[in-house]
């Protein structure tokens, strides 16, 4: 369920990057459930790229502009995510300066609320789509 209309990333696959839970001006939450196809080994360790993808999606939705792109990210993986875990990525726009938006993202395990990932995402709102000619 979202509070605001989603203006960015309309064709993203929620099975890979999570599904929006909340979208509001300057903030967003995305829920991702780690599935067996995300496992890297027989222990059920989820590849960090999927957790990063959910965090990135939360950052994009916090900006929520059709022309937003990621410029850089500084992240920390704090705890492993296992197959079957549900995580919630919470993005909050902390700085807006011209075209630049800094978004802080925290990813928590739903069961217990343990923080598994944190990051700072430098997002940029372009005048037109990055692939427009």
C-alpha positions as CSV (number, residue, x, y, z in Angstrom):
1,X,0.0,0.0,0.0
2,X,1.4,3.4,-0.9
3,X,0.5,6.9,0.1
4,X,1.6,8.7,-3.1
5,X,1.5,7.8,-6.8
6,X,4.7,6.1,-7.9
7,X,6.4,8.2,-10.6
8,X,9.6,6.2,-11.1
9,X,10.8,2.7,-12.0
10,X,7.3,1.6,-13.3
11,X,8.5,-1.7,-14.7
12,X,10.7,-2.9,-11.8
13,X,10.3,-6.6,-10.9
14,X,9.2,-6.8,-7.2
15,X,10.4,-10.4,-7.0
16,X,13.9,-9.1,-7.5
17,X,13.9,-5.7,-5.8
18,X,11.0,-5.8,-3.5
19,X,7.6,-4.2,-3.5
20,X,6.6,-0.7,-2.3
21,X,4.9,-0.6,1.1
22,X,4.9,3.2,1.6
23,X,5.7,6.0,-0.8
24,X,5.3,9.6,0.5
25,X,7.2,12.8,-0.2
26,X,10.8,12.3,0.8
27,X,10.4,8.8,2.1
28,X,9.6,5.3,1.0
29,X,9.6,1.7,2.3
30,X,10.2,-1.4,0.2
31,X,9.6,-5.0,1.4
32,X,11.8,-7.8,0.0
33,X,11.5,-11.5,0.7
34,X,14.6,-13.5,0.1
35,X,13.7,-16.5,-2.2
36,X,15.7,-19.6,-3.1
37,X,16.8,-18.1,-6.4
38,X,18.7,-15.4,-4.5
39,X,20.8,-18.0,-2.6
40,X,24.5,-18.2,-3.2
41,X,25.2,-21.4,-1.4
42,X,23.7,-24.4,0.3
43,X,23.4,-22.5,3.6
44,X,20.8,-20.2,2.0
45,X,22.8,-17.0,2.1
46,X,21.1,-14.3,0.0
47,X,23.4,-12.5,-2.4
48,X,23.9,-8.9,-1.2
49,X,23.0,-7.5,-4.6
50,X,19.4,-8.2,-3.9
51,X,19.5,-6.4,-0.6
52,X,21.3,-3.5,-2.3
53,X,18.6,-3.6,-5.0
54,X,15.8,-3.2,-2.5
55,X,17.7,-0.3,-0.8
56,X,18.3,1.4,-4.2
57,X,14.6,1.0,-5.0
58,X,13.7,2.6,-1.7
59,X,16.0,5.5,-2.5
60,X,14.5,6.0,-5.9
61,X,11.0,6.0,-4.5
62,X,11.9,8.4,-1.8
63,X,12.9,10.9,-4.6
64,X,10.0,9.6,-6.8
65,X,10.8,11.5,-10.0
66,X,10.6,9.8,-13.4
67,X,14.1,11.0,-14.3
68,X,15.9,10.0,-11.0
69,X,19.2,8.1,-11.3
70,X,21.7,6.8,-8.9
71,X,25.1,8.5,-9.0
72,X,26.9,6.9,-6.1
73,X,26.3,4.9,-2.9
74,X,28.2,4.3,0.3
75,X,26.9,1.2,2.0
76,X,27.5,-1.2,4.8
77,X,26.3,-4.8,5.0
78,X,25.9,-5.5,8.7
79,X,24.3,-8.9,8.9
80,X,23.6,-11.7,6.5
81,X,20.1,-12.2,5.0
82,X,18.9,-15.8,4.5
83,X,16.4,-17.4,2.2
84,X,13.0,-16.9,3.8
85,X,13.9,-13.6,5.5
86,X,11.7,-10.6,4.9
87,X,13.4,-7.3,5.0
88,X,12.1,-3.7,4.9
89,X,14.2,-1.0,3.2
90,X,13.4,2.5,4.5
91,X,14.6,5.4,2.5
92,X,14.6,9.0,3.7
93,X,15.6,12.0,1.6
94,X,18.0,13.9,3.9
95,X,19.4,16.6,1.6
96,X,18.0,18.3,-1.5
97,X,20.4,20.6,-3.3
98,X,19.6,21.5,-6.9
99,X,19.4,18.3,-8.8
100,X,21.1,16.2,-6.1
101,X,19.2,14.3,-3.5
102,X,20.9,12.4,-0.7
103,X,18.9,9.5,0.6
104,X,19.7,7.6,3.8
105,X,18.5,4.0,3.6
106,X,18.3,1.4,6.4
107,X,17.3,-2.2,5.8
108,X,15.9,-4.1,8.7
109,X,14.9,-7.8,9.1
110,X,11.1,-7.8,9.8
111,X,11.5,-10.6,12.4
112,X,13.2,-8.8,15.3
113,X,13.9,-5.5,13.6
114,X,17.7,-6.2,13.3
115,X,19.5,-3.7,11.0
116,X,21.2,-5.7,8.2
117,X,22.3,-2.9,5.8
118,X,22.8,0.9,5.9
119,X,23.6,3.3,3.1
120,X,23.8,6.8,1.7
121,X,22.6,7.1,-1.9
122,X,23.5,10.2,-4.0
123,X,20.6,10.5,-6.5
124,X,20.2,13.0,-9.3
125,X,17.1,14.3,-10.9
126,X,17.8,14.9,-14.6
127,X,15.9,17.2,-17.0
128,X,15.1,14.2,-19.2
129,X,15.4,10.4,-19.0
130,X,19.0,9.2,-18.9
131,X,18.5,7.3,-22.1
132,X,16.5,9.9,-24.0
133,X,18.2,11.2,-27.1
